[in-house]
Amino acid sequence: MLGTVLGGTGKYWLLRRDAWREARTSGLLLLADVRALREAQVTAPVVSGTELGVKSWKSQRKVLAGFRRGNFPNGFKAPEWLKLASHFAHLEELYGAHQLEGDGDWWRQAQVELGAAERLLARFEADPPVFWYVLRATISR
């Protein structure tokens, strides 16, 4: 019985650690793309190659949706994740409009959206200790 409890607890901790690592990796990759876009010129290959970061967002959003406050010390609250999703939806629209129209105003608007997304993603730079947070969250349930 004790072995089952210890084995289950160990597996739980490993799953939490793996989920934390996956979420942090996804967040850092997306943050890196956003920062590269913020520093890029409008004609830089990173702009078209990432479709203003939308490609990265689409590949990372599911993992980031699971990165929730309560499960992780610096996770997203639902409104924060939805706001991040909204920024990338606007970026997708801007990129599509740029392809059709080609005016310069879209780049200024894209920089505003990228800046807001960067502020939300900046939490991934912090690397708070997860062990004690998970332990407290587990005990308080």
Chimera marker file (.cmm) of the C-alpha trace (Angstrom):
<marker_set name="trace">
<marker id="1" x="0.000" y="0.000" z="0.000" r="1" g="1" b="0" radius="0.5"/>
<marker id="2" x="2.766" y="2.411" z="0.954" r="1" g="1" b="0" radius="0.5"/>
<marker id="3" x="4.590" y="1.590" z="-2.286" r="1" g="1" b="0" radius="0.5"/>
<marker id="4" x="1.516" y="2.423" z="-4.316" r="1" g="1" b="0" radius="0.5"/>
<marker id="5" x="1.111" y="5.763" z="-2.548" r="1" g="1" b="0" radius="0.5"/>
<marker id="6" x="4.792" y="6.642" z="-2.963" r="1" g="1" b="0" radius="0.5"/>
<marker id="7" x="4.792" y="5.511" z="-6.598" r="1" g="1" b="0" radius="0.5"/>
<marker id="8" x="1.673" y="7.525" z="-7.374" r="1" g="1" b="0" radius="0.5"/>
<marker id="9" x="3.066" y="10.586" z="-5.632" r="1" g="1" b="0" radius="0.5"/>
<marker id="10" x="6.336" y="10.284" z="-7.518" r="1" g="1" b="0" radius="0.5"/>
<marker id="11" x="4.516" y="9.955" z="-10.818" r="1" g="1" b="0" radius="0.5"/>
<marker id="12" x="2.376" y="12.999" z="-9.980" r="1" g="1" b="0" radius="0.5"/>
<marker id="13" x="5.490" y="15.103" z="-9.294" r="1" g="1" b="0" radius="0.5"/>
<marker id="14" x="7.131" y="13.958" z="-12.523" r="1" g="1" b="0" radius="0.5"/>
<marker id="15" x="4.027" y="14.813" z="-14.545" r="1" g="1" b="0" radius="0.5"/>
<marker id="16" x="3.868" y="18.268" z="-12.946" r="1" g="1" b="0" radius="0.5"/>
<marker id="17" x="7.557" y="18.844" z="-13.617" r="1" g="1" b="0" radius="0.5"/>
<marker id="18" x="7.196" y="17.782" z="-17.254" r="1" g="1" b="0" radius="0.5"/>
<marker id="19" x="4.123" y="19.996" z="-17.735" r="1" g="1" b="0" radius="0.5"/>
<marker id="20" x="5.981" y="22.944" z="-16.210" r="1" g="1" b="0" radius="0.5"/>
<marker id="21" x="8.979" y="22.375" z="-18.468" r="1" g="1" b="0" radius="0.5"/>
<marker id="22" x="6.796" y="22.064" z="-21.575" r="1" g="1" b="0" radius="0.5"/>
<marker id="23" x="4.840" y="25.229" z="-20.753" r="1" g="1" b="0" radius="0.5"/>
<marker id="24" x="7.991" y="27.194" z="-19.982" r="1" g="1" b="0" radius="0.5"/>
<marker id="25" x="9.639" y="26.005" z="-23.197" r="1" g="1" b="0" radius="0.5"/>
<marker id="26" x="6.584" y="26.999" z="-25.238" r="1" g="1" b="0" radius="0.5"/>
<marker id="27" x="6.413" y="30.385" z="-23.554" r="1" g="1" b="0" radius="0.5"/>
<marker id="28" x="10.109" y="31.100" z="-24.049" r="1" g="1" b="0" radius="0.5"/>
<marker id="29" x="9.981" y="30.118" z="-27.719" r="1" g="1" b="0" radius="0.5"/>
<marker id="30" x="7.003" y="32.373" z="-28.327" r="1" g="1" b="0" radius="0.5"/>
<marker id="31" x="8.593" y="35.205" z="-26.330" r="1" g="1" b="0" radius="0.5"/>
<marker id="32" x="11.779" y="34.898" z="-28.386" r="1" g="1" b="0" radius="0.5"/>
<marker id="33" x="9.794" y="35.200" z="-31.624" r="1" g="1" b="0" radius="0.5"/>
<marker id="34" x="7.860" y="38.205" z="-30.334" r="1" g="1" b="0" radius="0.5"/>
<marker id="35" x="11.047" y="39.968" z="-29.261" r="1" g="1" b="0" radius="0.5"/>
<marker id="36" x="12.719" y="39.245" z="-32.588" r="1" g="1" b="0" radius="0.5"/>
<marker id="37" x="9.701" y="40.736" z="-34.344" r="1" g="1" b="0" radius="0.5"/>
<marker id="38" x="9.750" y="43.813" z="-32.118" r="1" g="1" b="0" radius="0.5"/>
<marker id="39" x="13.371" y="44.461" z="-33.074" r="1" g="1" b="0" radius="0.5"/>
<marker id="40" x="12.988" y="43.582" z="-36.765" r="1" g="1" b="0" radius="0.5"/>
<marker id="41" x="12.508" y="45.856" z="-39.710" r="1" g="1" b="0" radius="0.5"/>
<marker id="42" x="9.289" y="45.430" z="-41.648" r="1" g="1" b="0" radius="0.5"/>
<marker id="43" x="11.178" y="43.764" z="-44.517" r="1" g="1" b="0" radius="0.5"/>
<marker id="44" x="13.069" y="41.271" z="-42.308" r="1" g="1" b="0" radius="0.5"/>
<marker id="45" x="12.605" y="37.578" z="-43.114" r="1" g="1" b="0" radius="0.5"/>
<marker id="46" x="11.386" y="36.919" z="-39.554" r="1" g="1" b="0" radius="0.5"/>
<marker id="47" x="8.261" y="38.977" z="-40.278" r="1" g="1" b="0" radius="0.5"/>
<marker id="48" x="7.103" y="36.824" z="-43.151" r="1" g="1" b="0" radius="0.5"/>
<marker id="49" x="8.698" y="33.619" z="-41.869" r="1" g="1" b="0" radius="0.5"/>
<marker id="50" x="6.721" y="33.677" z="-38.643" r="1" g="1" b="0" radius="0.5"/>
<marker id="51" x="3.675" y="35.474" z="-40.076" r="1" g="1" b="0" radius="0.5"/>
<marker id="52" x="4.082" y="38.034" z="-37.276" r="1" g="1" b="0" radius="0.5"/>
<marker id="53" x="4.479" y="35.250" z="-34.703" r="1" g="1" b="0" radius="0.5"/>
<marker id="54" x="1.152" y="33.659" z="-35.581" r="1" g="1" b="0" radius="0.5"/>
<marker id="55" x="2.792" y="30.394" z="-36.673" r="1" g="1" b="0" radius="0.5"/>
<marker id="56" x="4.510" y="30.087" z="-33.285" r="1" g="1" b="0" radius="0.5"/>
<marker id="57" x="1.346" y="31.013" z="-31.444" r="1" g="1" b="0" radius="0.5"/>
<marker id="58" x="-0.661" y="28.336" z="-33.234" r="1" g="1" b="0" radius="0.5"/>
<marker id="59" x="1.873" y="25.675" z="-32.346" r="1" g="1" b="0" radius="0.5"/>
<marker id="60" x="2.233" y="26.757" z="-28.681" r="1" g="1" b="0" radius="0.5"/>
<marker id="61" x="-1.236" y="27.963" z="-27.689" r="1" g="1" b="0" radius="0.5"/>
<marker id="62" x="-2.598" y="24.629" z="-26.490" r="1" g="1" b="0" radius="0.5"/>
<marker id="63" x="0.284" y="24.127" z="-24.089" r="1" g="1" b="0" radius="0.5"/>
<marker id="64" x="0.038" y="27.720" z="-22.896" r="1" g="1" b="0" radius="0.5"/>
<marker id="65" x="-3.705" y="27.325" z="-22.298" r="1" g="1" b="0" radius="0.5"/>
<marker id="66" x="-2.857" y="24.628" z="-19.755" r="1" g="1" b="0" radius="0.5"/>
<marker id="67" x="-0.303" y="26.880" z="-18.051" r="1" g="1" b="0" radius="0.5"/>
<marker id="68" x="-2.797" y="28.114" z="-15.477" r="1" g="1" b="0" radius="0.5"/>
<marker id="69" x="-2.432" y="30.039" z="-12.262" r="1" g="1" b="0" radius="0.5"/>
<marker id="70" x="-3.072" y="27.590" z="-9.468" r="1" g="1" b="0" radius="0.5"/>
<marker id="71" x="-1.146" y="24.868" z="-11.256" r="1" g="1" b="0" radius="0.5"/>
<marker id="72" x="2.016" y="26.917" z="-11.755" r="1" g="1" b="0" radius="0.5"/>
<marker id="73" x="3.338" y="29.873" z="-9.757" r="1" g="1" b="0" radius="0.5"/>
<marker id="74" x="3.418" y="32.293" z="-12.680" r="1" g="1" b="0" radius="0.5"/>
<marker id="75" x="0.694" y="30.752" z="-14.795" r="1" g="1" b="0" radius="0.5"/>
<marker id="76" x="-1.984" y="32.623" z="-16.712" r="1" g="1" b="0" radius="0.5"/>
<marker id="77" x="-5.378" y="33.470" z="-15.354" r="1" g="1" b="0" radius="0.5"/>
<marker id="78" x="-8.051" y="32.732" z="-17.967" r="1" g="1" b="0" radius="0.5"/>
<marker id="79" x="-8.567" y="36.432" z="-18.877" r="1" g="1" b="0" radius="0.5"/>
<marker id="80" x="-4.813" y="36.833" z="-19.423" r="1" g="1" b="0" radius="0.5"/>
<marker id="81" x="-4.632" y="33.858" z="-21.771" r="1" g="1" b="0" radius="0.5"/>
<marker id="82" x="-7.680" y="35.124" z="-23.651" r="1" g="1" b="0" radius="0.5"/>
<marker id="83" x="-6.060" y="38.551" z="-23.983" r="1" g="1" b="0" radius="0.5"/>
<marker id="84" x="-2.904" y="36.913" z="-25.365" r="1" g="1" b="0" radius="0.5"/>
<marker id="85" x="-5.035" y="34.968" z="-27.846" r="1" g="1" b="0" radius="0.5"/>
<marker id="86" x="-6.721" y="38.209" z="-28.839" r="1" g="1" b="0" radius="0.5"/>
<marker id="87" x="-3.379" y="39.879" z="-29.572" r="1" g="1" b="0" radius="0.5"/>
<marker id="88" x="-2.378" y="37.031" z="-31.868" r="1" g="1" b="0" radius="0.5"/>
<marker id="89" x="-5.775" y="37.084" z="-33.581" r="1" g="1" b="0" radius="0.5"/>
<marker id="90" x="-5.202" y="40.782" z="-34.315" r="1" g="1" b="0" radius="0.5"/>
<marker id="91" x="-1.695" y="40.010" z="-35.566" r="1" g="1" b="0" radius="0.5"/>
<marker id="92" x="-3.129" y="37.385" z="-37.900" r="1" g="1" b="0" radius="0.5"/>
<marker id="93" x="-5.601" y="39.944" z="-39.266" r="1" g="1" b="0" radius="0.5"/>
<marker id="94" x="-2.866" y="42.557" z="-39.672" r="1" g="1" b="0" radius="0.5"/>
<marker id="95" x="-0.601" y="40.142" z="-41.491" r="1" g="1" b="0" radius="0.5"/>
<marker id="96" x="-3.427" y="39.162" z="-43.852" r="1" g="1" b="0" radius="0.5"/>
<marker id="97" x="-4.289" y="42.810" z="-44.488" r="1" g="1" b="0" radius="0.5"/>
<marker id="98" x="-0.620" y="43.554" z="-45.157" r="1" g="1" b="0" radius="0.5"/>
<marker id="99" x="-0.551" y="40.836" z="-47.794" r="1" g="1" b="0" radius="0.5"/>
<marker id="100" x="-3.542" y="42.446" z="-49.507" r="1" g="1" b="0" radius="0.5"/>
<marker id="101" x="-2.895" y="46.156" z="-49.028" r="1" g="1" b="0" radius="0.5"/>
<marker id="102" x="0.809" y="46.627" z="-48.333" r="1" g="1" b="0" radius="0.5"/>
<marker id="103" x="0.481" y="49.965" z="-46.510" r="1" g="1" b="0" radius="0.5"/>
<marker id="104" x="2.811" y="50.954" z="-43.662" r="1" g="1" b="0" radius="0.5"/>
<marker id="105" x="0.224" y="51.547" z="-40.946" r="1" g="1" b="0" radius="0.5"/>
<marker id="106" x="-0.169" y="47.824" z="-40.310" r="1" g="1" b="0" radius="0.5"/>
<marker id="107" x="3.413" y="47.622" z="-39.001" r="1" g="1" b="0" radius="0.5"/>
<marker id="108" x="2.777" y="50.263" z="-36.309" r="1" g="1" b="0" radius="0.5"/>
<marker id="109" x="-0.380" y="48.430" z="-35.257" r="1" g="1" b="0" radius="0.5"/>
<marker id="110" x="1.499" y="45.126" z="-35.248" r="1" g="1" b="0" radius="0.5"/>
<marker id="111" x="4.147" y="46.608" z="-32.954" r="1" g="1" b="0" radius="0.5"/>
<marker id="112" x="1.446" y="47.635" z="-30.469" r="1" g="1" b="0" radius="0.5"/>
<marker id="113" x="0.005" y="44.098" z="-30.463" r="1" g="1" b="0" radius="0.5"/>
<marker id="114" x="3.472" y="42.548" z="-30.188" r="1" g="1" b="0" radius="0.5"/>
<marker id="115" x="4.326" y="44.824" z="-27.260" r="1" g="1" b="0" radius="0.5"/>
<marker id="116" x="1.188" y="43.791" z="-25.403" r="1" g="1" b="0" radius="0.5"/>
<marker id="117" x="1.880" y="40.117" z="-26.111" r="1" g="1" b="0" radius="0.5"/>
<marker id="118" x="5.462" y="40.546" z="-24.918" r="1" g="1" b="0" radius="0.5"/>
<marker id="119" x="4.283" y="41.970" z="-21.598" r="1" g="1" b="0" radius="0.5"/>
<marker id="120" x="2.061" y="38.929" z="-21.038" r="1" g="1" b="0" radius="0.5"/>
<marker id="121" x="4.797" y="36.502" z="-22.077" r="1" g="1" b="0" radius="0.5"/>
<marker id="122" x="7.530" y="38.152" z="-19.979" r="1" g="1" b="0" radius="0.5"/>
<marker id="123" x="6.548" y="35.932" z="-17.046" r="1" g="1" b="0" radius="0.5"/>
<marker id="124" x="8.432" y="33.094" z="-18.729" r="1" g="1" b="0" radius="0.5"/>
<marker id="125" x="11.743" y="34.790" z="-17.997" r="1" g="1" b="0" radius="0.5"/>
<marker id="126" x="11.201" y="34.175" z="-14.303" r="1" g="1" b="0" radius="0.5"/>
<marker id="127" x="12.009" y="30.704" z="-13.111" r="1" g="1" b="0" radius="0.5"/>
<marker id="128" x="10.304" y="30.421" z="-9.726" r="1" g="1" b="0" radius="0.5"/>
<marker id="129" x="10.760" y="27.244" z="-7.719" r="1" g="1" b="0" radius="0.5"/>
<marker id="130" x="7.867" y="24.973" z="-8.512" r="1" g="1" b="0" radius="0.5"/>
<marker id="131" x="8.344" y="22.250" z="-5.904" r="1" g="1" b="0" radius="0.5"/>
<marker id="132" x="7.154" y="24.233" z="-2.874" r="1" g="1" b="0" radius="0.5"/>
<marker id="133" x="4.379" y="25.890" z="-4.859" r="1" g="1" b="0" radius="0.5"/>
<marker id="134" x="3.004" y="22.536" z="-6.003" r="1" g="1" b="0" radius="0.5"/>
<marker id="135" x="3.355" y="21.114" z="-2.513" r="1" g="1" b="0" radius="0.5"/>
<marker id="136" x="1.379" y="24.021" z="-0.993" r="1" g="1" b="0" radius="0.5"/>
<marker id="137" x="-1.247" y="23.816" z="-3.750" r="1" g="1" b="0" radius="0.5"/>
<marker id="138" x="-1.585" y="20.058" z="-3.240" r="1" g="1" b="0" radius="0.5"/>
<marker id="139" x="-1.961" y="20.335" z="0.527" r="1" g="1" b="0" radius="0.5"/>
<marker id="140" x="-4.452" y="23.205" z="0.349" r="1" g="1" b="0" radius="0.5"/>
<marker id="141" x="-6.798" y="21.228" z="-1.916" r="1" g="1" b="0" radius="0.5"/>
<link id1="1" id2="2" r="1" g="1" b="0" radius="0.2"/>
<link id1="2" id2="3" r="1" g="1" b="0" radius="0.2"/>
<link id1="3" id2="4" r="1" g="1" b="0" radius="0.2"/>
<link id1="4" id2="5" r="1" g="1" b="0" radius="0.2"/>
<link id1="5" id2="6" r="1" g="1" b="0" radius="0.2"/>
<link id1="6" id2="7" r="1" g="1" b="0" radius="0.2"/>
<link id1="7" id2="8" r="1" g="1" b="0" radius="0.2"/>
<link id1="8" id2="9" r="1" g="1" b="0" radius="0.2"/>
<link id1="9" id2="10" r="1" g="1" b="0" radius="0.2"/>
<link id1="10" id2="11" r="1" g="1" b="0" radius="0.2"/>
<link id1="11" id2="12" r="1" g="1" b="0" radius="0.2"/>
<link id1="12" id2="13" r="1" g="1" b="0" radius="0.2"/>
<link id1="13" id2="14" r="1" g="1" b="0" radius="0.2"/>
<link id1="14" id2="15" r="1" g="1" b="0" radius="0.2"/>
<link id1="15" id2="16" r="1" g="1" b="0" radius="0.2"/>
<link id1="16" id2="17" r="1" g="1" b="0" radius="0.2"/>
<link id1="17" id2="18" r="1" g="1" b="0" radius="0.2"/>
<link id1="18" id2="19" r="1" g="1" b="0" radius="0.2"/>
<link id1="19" id2="20" r="1" g="1" b="0" radius="0.2"/>
<link id1="20" id2="21" r="1" g="1" b="0" radius="0.2"/>
<link id1="21" id2="22" r="1" g="1" b="0" radius="0.2"/>
<link id1="22" id2="23" r="1" g="1" b="0" radius="0.2"/>
<link id1="23" id2="24" r="1" g="1" b="0" radius="0.2"/>
<link id1="24" id2="25" r="1" g="1" b="0" radius="0.2"/>
<link id1="25" id2="26" r="1" g="1" b="0" radius="0.2"/>
<link id1="26" id2="27" r="1" g="1" b="0" radius="0.2"/>
<link id1="27" id2="28" r="1" g="1" b="0" radius="0.2"/>
<link id1="28" id2="29" r="1" g="1" b="0" radius="0.2"/>
<link id1="29" id2="30" r="1" g="1" b="0" radius="0.2"/>
<link id1="30" id2="31" r="1" g="1" b="0" radius="0.2"/>
<link id1="31" id2="32" r="1" g="1" b="0" radius="0.2"/>
<link id1="32" id2="33" r="1" g="1" b="0" radius="0.2"/>
<link id1="33" id2="34" r="1" g="1" b="0" radius="0.2"/>
<link id1="34" id2="35" r="1" g="1" b="0" radius="0.2"/>
<link id1="35" id2="36" r="1" g="1" b="0" radius="0.2"/>
<link id1="36" id2="37" r="1" g="1" b="0" radius="0.2"/>
<link id1="37" id2="38" r="1" g="1" b="0" radius="0.2"/>
<link id1="38" id2="39" r="1" g="1" b="0" radius="0.2"/>
<link id1="39" id2="40" r="1" g="1" b="0" radius="0.2"/>
<link id1="40" id2="41" r="1" g="1" b="0" radius="0.2"/>
<link id1="41" id2="42" r="1" g="1" b="0" radius="0.2"/>
<link id1="42" id2="43" r="1" g="1" b="0" radius="0.2"/>
<link id1="43" id2="44" r="1" g="1" b="0" radius="0.2"/>
<link id1="44" id2="45" r="1" g="1" b="0" radius="0.2"/>
<link id1="45" id2="46" r="1" g="1" b="0" radius="0.2"/>
<link id1="46" id2="47" r="1" g="1" b="0" radius="0.2"/>
<link id1="47" id2="48" r="1" g="1" b="0" radius="0.2"/>
<link id1="48" id2="49" r="1" g="1" b="0" radius="0.2"/>
<link id1="49" id2="50" r="1" g="1" b="0" radius="0.2"/>
<link id1="50" id2="51" r="1" g="1" b="0" radius="0.2"/>
<link id1="51" id2="52" r="1" g="1" b="0" radius="0.2"/>
<link id1="52" id2="53" r="1" g="1" b="0" radius="0.2"/>
<link id1="53" id2="54" r="1" g="1" b="0" radius="0.2"/>
<link id1="54" id2="55" r="1" g="1" b="0" radius="0.2"/>
<link id1="55" id2="56" r="1" g="1" b="0" radius="0.2"/>
<link id1="56" id2="57" r="1" g="1" b="0" radius="0.2"/>
<link id1="57" id2="58" r="1" g="1" b="0" radius="0.2"/>
<link id1="58" id2="59" r="1" g="1" b="0" radius="0.2"/>
<link id1="59" id2="60" r="1" g="1" b="0" radius="0.2"/>
<link id1="60" id2="61" r="1" g="1" b="0" radius="0.2"/>
<link id1="61" id2="62" r="1" g="1" b="0" radius="0.2"/>
<link id1="62" id2="63" r="1" g="1" b="0" radius="0.2"/>
<link id1="63" id2="64" r="1" g="1" b="0" radius="0.2"/>
<link id1="64" id2="65" r="1" g="1" b="0" radius="0.2"/>
<link id1="65" id2="66" r="1" g="1" b="0" radius="0.2"/>
<link id1="66" id2="67" r="1" g="1" b="0" radius="0.2"/>
<link id1="67" id2="68" r="1" g="1" b="0" radius="0.2"/>
<link id1="68" id2="69" r="1" g="1" b="0" radius="0.2"/>
<link id1="69" id2="70" r="1" g="1" b="0" radius="0.2"/>
<link id1="70" id2="71" r="1" g="1" b="0" radius="0.2"/>
<link id1="71" id2="72" r="1" g="1" b="0" radius="0.2"/>
<link id1="72" id2="73" r="1" g="1" b="0" radius="0.2"/>
<link id1="73" id2="74" r="1" g="1" b="0" radius="0.2"/>
<link id1="74" id2="75" r="1" g="1" b="0" radius="0.2"/>
<link id1="75" id2="76" r="1" g="1" b="0" radius="0.2"/>
<link id1="76" id2="77" r="1" g="1" b="0" radius="0.2"/>
<link id1="77" id2="78" r="1" g="1" b="0" radius="0.2"/>
<link id1="78" id2="79" r="1" g="1" b="0" radius="0.2"/>
<link id1="79" id2="80" r="1" g="1" b="0" radius="0.2"/>
<link id1="80" id2="81" r="1" g="1" b="0" radius="0.2"/>
<link id1="81" id2="82" r="1" g="1" b="0" radius="0.2"/>
<link id1="82" id2="83" r="1" g="1" b="0" radius="0.2"/>
<link id1="83" id2="84" r="1" g="1" b="0" radius="0.2"/>
<link id1="84" id2="85" r="1" g="1" b="0" radius="0.2"/>
<link id1="85" id2="86" r="1" g="1" b="0" radius="0.2"/>
<link id1="86" id2="87" r="1" g="1" b="0" radius="0.2"/>
<link id1="87" id2="88" r="1" g="1" b="0" radius="0.2"/>
<link id1="88" id2="89" r="1" g="1" b="0" radius="0.2"/>
<link id1="89" id2="90" r="1" g="1" b="0" radius="0.2"/>
<link id1="90" id2="91" r="1" g="1" b="0" radius="0.2"/>
<link id1="91" id2="92" r="1" g="1" b="0" radius="0.2"/>
<link id1="92" id2="93" r="1" g="1" b="0" radius="0.2"/>
<link id1="93" id2="94" r="1" g="1" b="0" radius="0.2"/>
<link id1="94" id2="95" r="1" g="1" b="0" radius="0.2"/>
<link id1="95" id2="96" r="1" g="1" b="0" radius="0.2"/>
<link id1="96" id2="97" r="1" g="1" b="0" radius="0.2"/>
<link id1="97" id2="98" r="1" g="1" b="0" radius="0.2"/>
<link id1="98" id2="99" r="1" g="1" b="0" radius="0.2"/>
<link id1="99" id2="100" r="1" g="1" b="0" radius="0.2"/>
<link id1="100" id2="101" r="1" g="1" b="0" radius="0.2"/>
<link id1="101" id2="102" r="1" g="1" b="0" radius="0.2"/>
<link id1="102" id2="103" r="1" g="1" b="0" radius="0.2"/>
<link id1="103" id2="104" r="1" g="1" b="0" radius="0.2"/>
<link id1="104" id2="105" r="1" g="1" b="0" radius="0.2"/>
<link id1="105" id2="106" r="1" g="1" b="0" radius="0.2"/>
<link id1="106" id2="107" r="1" g="1" b="0" radius="0.2"/>
<link id1="107" id2="108" r="1" g="1" b="0" radius="0.2"/>
<link id1="108" id2="109" r="1" g="1" b="0" radius="0.2"/>
<link id1="109" id2="110" r="1" g="1" b="0" radius="0.2"/>
<link id1="110" id2="111" r="1" g="1" b="0" radius="0.2"/>
<link id1="111" id2="112" r="1" g="1" b="0" radius="0.2"/>
<link id1="112" id2="113" r="1" g="1" b="0" radius="0.2"/>
<link id1="113" id2="114" r="1" g="1" b="0" radius="0.2"/>
<link id1="114" id2="115" r="1" g="1" b="0" radius="0.2"/>
<link id1="115" id2="116" r="1" g="1" b="0" radius="0.2"/>
<link id1="116" id2="117" r="1" g="1" b="0" radius="0.2"/>
<link id1="117" id2="118" r="1" g="1" b="0" radius="0.2"/>
<link id1="118" id2="119" r="1" g="1" b="0" radius="0.2"/>
<link id1="119" id2="120" r="1" g="1" b="0" radius="0.2"/>
<link id1="120" id2="121" r="1" g="1" b="0" radius="0.2"/>
<link id1="121" id2="122" r="1" g="1" b="0" radius="0.2"/>
<link id1="122" id2="123" r="1" g="1" b="0" radius="0.2"/>
<link id1="123" id2="124" r="1" g="1" b="0" radius="0.2"/>
<link id1="124" id2="125" r="1" g="1" b="0" radius="0.2"/>
<link id1="125" id2="126" r="1" g="1" b="0" radius="0.2"/>
<link id1="126" id2="127" r="1" g="1" b="0" radius="0.2"/>
<link id1="127" id2="128" r="1" g="1" b="0" radius="0.2"/>
<link id1="128" id2="129" r="1" g="1" b="0" radius="0.2"/>
<link id1="129" id2="130" r="1" g="1" b="0" radius="0.2"/>
<link id1="130" id2="131" r="1" g="1" b="0" radius="0.2"/>
<link id1="131" id2="132" r="1" g="1" b="0" radius="0.2"/>
<link id1="132" id2="133" r="1" g="1" b="0" radius="0.2"/>
<link id1="133" id2="134" r="1" g="1" b="0" radius="0.2"/>
<link id1="134" id2="135" r="1" g="1" b="0" radius="0.2"/>
<link id1="135" id2="136" r="1" g="1" b="0" radius="0.2"/>
<link id1="136" id2="137" r="1" g="1" b="0" radius="0.2"/>
<link id1="137" id2="138" r="1" g="1" b="0" radius="0.2"/>
<link id1="138" id2="139" r="1" g="1" b="0" radius="0.2"/>
<link id1="139" id2="140" r="1" g="1" b="0" radius="0.2"/>
<link id1="140" id2="141" r="1" g="1" b="0" radius="0.2"/>
</marker_set>
